Amino acid sequence: MPQNADECVVESSLLTMTGYKIGDYITLNPQKVESSTSLGDIDISNDEDSNDNNSSNEESDSNNDSTVKNKKVKIVGTVQSPLYISRSRGSSKLGAGSVNFYMYMPKENFNMDVYTVAYITADGAKNLKTYK
């Protein structure tokens, strides 16, 4: 799991389909989306200089319009999310309109005053039948 704000975990298919490896850096290109319920979409680009992590992050720290503080993040592991159990990753208001991969980063890497998603559990819900 990420220990620092400039680290992330990604789904394993991102590694197999793009050639990235654990330890590589990904440069994020956050896009603003005109919606109060969305973080916006983040495109990734291949980063030729994966050893210099400071220049991109210093540049992004001064950009208060960005939803992320560190645009250059290090892949520190893989993760499997129960939120994405089908091949479809959902839709997007940007690009071709679809989401190809997902990643998780610590909340410290986001420039946001509010939470945009909440996952809630309730006592006793585990014993209820989900599907009848």
C-alpha positions as CSV (number, residue, x, y, z in Angstrom):
1,M,0.0,0.0,0.0
2,P,1.2,3.6,-0.6
3,Q,3.1,5.1,2.3
4,N,3.6,8.5,0.8
5,A,1.4,11.0,-1.1
6,D,3.4,10.5,-4.3
7,E,2.8,6.7,-4.4
8,C,0.0,4.7,-5.9
9,V,-1.2,1.1,-6.4
10,V,-2.7,0.1,-9.7
11,E,-4.7,-2.8,-11.1
12,S,-2.5,-5.5,-12.5
13,S,-3.9,-5.1,-16.0
14,L,-2.4,-1.6,-16.2
15,L,1.0,-3.2,-15.8
16,T,0.5,-6.0,-18.3
17,M,-1.2,-3.8,-21.0
18,T,1.1,-0.8,-20.8
19,G,4.5,-2.2,-19.9
20,Y,4.8,-0.2,-16.6
21,K,6.4,-2.0,-13.7
22,I,6.3,-1.7,-9.9
23,G,8.8,1.1,-9.1
24,D,8.1,3.1,-12.3
25,Y,6.7,6.6,-12.2
26,I,3.4,7.6,-13.9
27,T,2.7,11.2,-14.9
28,L,-0.9,12.1,-14.3
29,N,-2.7,14.7,-16.3
30,P,-5.7,15.7,-14.2
31,Q,-8.7,17.1,-16.1
32,K,-11.3,19.3,-14.6
33,V,-14.9,18.0,-15.0
34,E,-17.8,20.3,-14.5
35,S,-19.5,18.3,-11.8
36,S,-19.5,18.7,-8.1
37,T,-19.8,14.9,-7.6
38,S,-16.7,13.9,-9.6
39,L,-13.0,14.0,-9.0
40,G,-12.5,14.4,-12.7
41,D,-10.6,12.1,-14.8
42,I,-6.9,11.5,-14.8
43,D,-5.0,10.5,-18.0
44,I,-1.6,8.9,-17.6
45,S,1.3,9.4,-19.9
46,N,4.5,7.5,-20.3
47,D,7.3,9.2,-18.3
48,E,10.7,9.0,-20.0
49,D,12.6,10.3,-16.9
50,S,11.3,8.0,-14.1
51,N,14.3,8.8,-11.8
52,D,13.5,12.5,-11.3
53,N,10.4,12.8,-9.2
54,N,10.8,16.3,-7.9
55,S,10.4,18.6,-10.9
56,S,6.9,17.5,-11.9
57,N,5.7,17.5,-8.3
58,E,7.0,21.0,-7.6
59,E,5.3,22.2,-10.7
60,S,2.0,20.5,-9.7
61,D,2.1,21.9,-6.1
62,S,1.9,25.4,-7.5
63,N,-1.1,24.5,-9.6
64,N,-4.1,25.0,-7.3
65,D,-6.5,24.2,-10.0
66,S,-5.4,20.5,-10.1
67,T,-7.2,17.9,-8.1
68,V,-3.9,16.1,-7.3
69,K,-0.9,17.6,-5.6
70,N,1.7,15.2,-7.0
71,K,1.3,14.6,-10.8
72,K,4.2,12.2,-10.8
73,V,3.5,9.1,-8.7
74,K,5.4,5.9,-8.1
75,I,3.8,2.5,-8.6
76,V,4.4,0.6,-5.4
77,G,2.0,-2.3,-5.9
78,T,-1.1,-3.8,-7.4
79,V,-4.6,-4.0,-6.1
80,Q,-7.8,-5.7,-7.0
81,S,-11.0,-3.7,-6.3
82,P,-14.5,-5.2,-5.7
83,L,-15.8,-2.0,-7.3
84,Y,-14.7,-3.2,-10.7
85,I,-15.8,-6.8,-11.0
86,S,-16.6,-6.6,-14.7
87,R,-14.4,-5.8,-17.7
88,S,-16.0,-2.4,-18.0
89,R,-14.4,0.3,-15.8
90,G,-17.2,2.8,-16.3
91,S,-17.6,5.9,-18.4
92,S,-15.9,9.3,-18.5
93,K,-16.8,12.8,-19.7
94,L,-13.3,13.0,-21.3
95,G,-11.5,11.4,-24.2
96,A,-13.2,8.5,-25.8
97,G,-15.7,8.3,-22.9
98,S,-14.5,5.2,-21.2
99,V,-12.2,4.4,-18.2
100,N,-9.4,1.9,-19.0
101,F,-7.7,1.4,-15.7
102,Y,-7.9,2.4,-12.0
103,M,-5.4,3.3,-9.4
104,Y,-5.5,4.3,-5.7
105,M,-3.5,7.1,-4.1
106,P,-3.5,8.3,-0.5
107,K,-5.9,11.1,0.4
108,E,-3.0,13.4,1.1
109,N,-2.4,13.6,-2.7
110,F,-5.7,15.3,-3.4
111,N,-6.4,19.0,-3.4
112,M,-10.0,18.8,-2.3
113,D,-12.0,20.4,0.5
114,V,-14.7,17.8,0.4
115,Y,-15.1,14.0,0.0
116,T,-16.8,12.9,-3.2
117,V,-17.4,9.3,-2.3
118,A,-18.4,7.5,0.9
119,Y,-18.6,3.8,1.5
120,I,-20.7,3.0,4.5
121,T,-21.1,-0.3,6.4
122,A,-23.9,-0.9,9.0
123,D,-23.9,-3.2,12.0
124,G,-25.7,-6.4,11.2
125,A,-25.8,-5.9,7.5
126,K,-23.3,-8.8,6.9
127,N,-26.0,-11.3,8.1
128,L,-28.6,-10.0,5.6
129,K,-29.2,-11.7,2.3
130,T,-27.9,-9.3,-0.5
131,Y,-29.6,-11.1,-3.4
132,K,-32.9,-13.0,-3.2
